[in-house]
């Protein structure tokens, strides 16, 4: 596939991928939270990597800590995440997915939709091909 053929293929494919993402139904339990893609990213980090500080989340999301603090405040009001004082440093806040089983399950199910699709897409690829795909998408996103 030439570079021009790859560009054409991606320009035709990306609107369909975007449409698929938009069709991913937010569980009823979470619909009142006005979730945006940035919330999905934050919830994904917390679900996969466990509790972390606001600064750690900001670094991973590549946004300012004040932006994360606002997101944490929003999701905390809706009961999706919990904020706790770090026992090692009382100035820091630890953020975690709520312990409420119903909300936690709804968040997990929402994230699982994408995880299942990605697993099917990545399984037949070699580890090297998977890494190349992820780097390519990161490069595309970084040049936008």
C-alpha positions as CSV (number, residue, x, y, z in Angstrom):
1,X,0.0,0.0,0.0
2,X,1.5,3.4,-1.0
3,X,1.4,6.4,1.3
4,X,-1.4,7.9,-0.9
5,X,-3.4,4.7,-0.8
6,X,-3.0,4.6,3.0
7,X,-4.1,8.2,3.4
8,X,-7.2,7.6,1.2
9,X,-8.1,4.5,3.2
10,X,-7.8,6.3,6.5
11,X,-9.7,9.3,5.3
12,X,-12.5,7.0,4.3
13,X,-12.3,4.9,7.5
14,X,-12.0,7.5,10.2
15,X,-15.5,8.9,9.8
16,X,-16.9,5.4,10.2
17,X,-14.7,4.8,13.3
18,X,-15.9,8.1,14.8
19,X,-19.5,7.1,14.1
20,X,-18.9,3.8,15.8
21,X,-17.6,5.7,18.9
22,X,-20.6,7.9,18.9
23,X,-22.9,4.9,18.8
24,X,-21.3,3.4,21.9
25,X,-24.2,3.7,24.3
26,X,-23.5,5.2,27.6
27,X,-25.1,3.0,30.3
28,X,-28.3,4.5,31.8
29,X,-26.6,4.7,35.2
30,X,-24.1,7.2,33.7
31,X,-26.2,9.2,31.3
32,X,-27.0,12.1,33.7
33,X,-23.2,12.7,34.1
34,X,-22.8,14.5,30.7
35,X,-19.7,12.4,30.0
36,X,-17.3,13.5,27.3
37,X,-14.3,11.7,25.7
38,X,-11.9,13.2,28.3
39,X,-14.0,11.6,31.0
40,X,-13.7,8.3,29.3
41,X,-9.9,8.6,29.2
42,X,-9.8,9.5,32.9
43,X,-12.1,6.7,33.9
44,X,-10.1,4.3,31.8
45,X,-6.8,5.2,33.5
46,X,-8.5,4.8,36.9
47,X,-10.1,1.5,36.0
48,X,-7.0,0.0,34.4
49,X,-4.2,1.5,36.6
50,X,-6.0,2.1,39.9
51,X,-6.2,5.2,42.1
52,X,-3.8,8.0,41.5
53,X,-3.2,11.7,42.3
54,X,-4.6,14.6,40.4
55,X,-1.1,15.4,39.1
56,X,-0.6,11.8,37.9
57,X,-3.9,12.0,36.0
58,X,-3.0,15.3,34.6
59,X,0.4,14.0,33.3
60,X,-1.3,10.9,31.7
61,X,-4.1,13.0,30.1
62,X,-1.6,15.7,29.1
63,X,-3.7,18.5,30.6
64,X,-3.2,20.9,33.4
65,X,-3.9,19.7,37.0
66,X,-6.7,22.4,37.2
67,X,-8.5,20.7,34.3
68,X,-8.3,17.4,36.0
69,X,-9.5,18.9,39.3
70,X,-12.6,20.3,37.5
71,X,-13.2,16.9,35.9
72,X,-12.8,15.2,39.3
73,X,-15.2,17.6,40.8
74,X,-17.8,16.9,38.1
75,X,-17.6,13.2,38.4
76,X,-17.4,13.2,42.2
77,X,-20.7,15.2,42.3
78,X,-22.3,12.4,40.3
79,X,-20.8,9.6,42.4
80,X,-18.6,8.1,39.7
81,X,-15.4,8.7,41.5
82,X,-14.2,9.2,45.1
83,X,-11.6,11.7,46.3
84,X,-9.5,10.8,49.3
85,X,-6.7,12.6,51.1
86,X,-3.4,10.9,50.6
87,X,-2.4,9.5,54.0
88,X,1.3,10.0,53.1
89,X,0.9,13.7,52.1
90,X,-2.3,15.3,53.3
91,X,-2.0,18.1,50.7
92,X,-2.5,15.6,47.9
93,X,-5.8,14.1,46.7
94,X,-6.1,10.5,45.6
95,X,-8.8,9.9,43.0
96,X,-10.4,6.5,42.4
97,X,-13.4,4.9,40.7
98,X,-16.3,4.8,43.2
99,X,-16.8,1.7,45.4
100,X,-20.5,1.8,44.7
101,X,-21.0,-1.6,42.9
102,X,-23.8,-0.4,40.5
103,X,-21.9,2.6,39.3
104,X,-18.6,0.8,39.1
105,X,-20.2,-2.0,37.0
106,X,-21.8,0.6,34.7
107,X,-18.4,2.3,34.2
108,X,-16.7,-1.1,33.6
109,X,-19.4,-2.2,31.1
110,X,-19.0,1.1,29.2
111,X,-15.3,0.7,29.0
112,X,-15.6,-3.0,28.0
113,X,-17.4,-2.2,24.8
114,X,-14.3,-0.7,23.3
115,X,-12.0,-3.2,25.0
116,X,-13.7,-6.1,23.3
117,X,-13.6,-4.5,19.9
118,X,-9.9,-3.7,20.3
119,X,-9.1,-7.2,21.5
120,X,-10.7,-8.7,18.3
121,X,-8.7,-6.2,16.2
122,X,-5.4,-6.7,17.9
123,X,-5.4,-10.4,18.6
124,X,-4.3,-11.5,15.1
125,X,-1.5,-8.9,15.0
126,X,2.0,-9.5,16.2
127,X,3.2,-7.5,19.2
128,X,5.4,-5.5,16.9
129,X,2.4,-4.7,14.6
130,X,0.3,-3.7,17.6
131,X,3.0,-1.3,18.8
132,X,3.3,0.2,15.3
133,X,-0.4,0.7,15.1
134,X,-0.5,2.5,18.5
135,X,2.5,4.7,17.6
136,X,0.8,5.6,14.3
137,X,-2.4,6.6,16.0
138,X,-0.5,8.6,18.6
139,X,1.5,10.4,15.8
140,X,-1.8,11.2,13.9
141,X,-3.4,12.5,17.1
142,X,-0.3,14.6,17.9
143,X,-0.2,16.2,14.5
144,X,-3.9,17.4,14.6
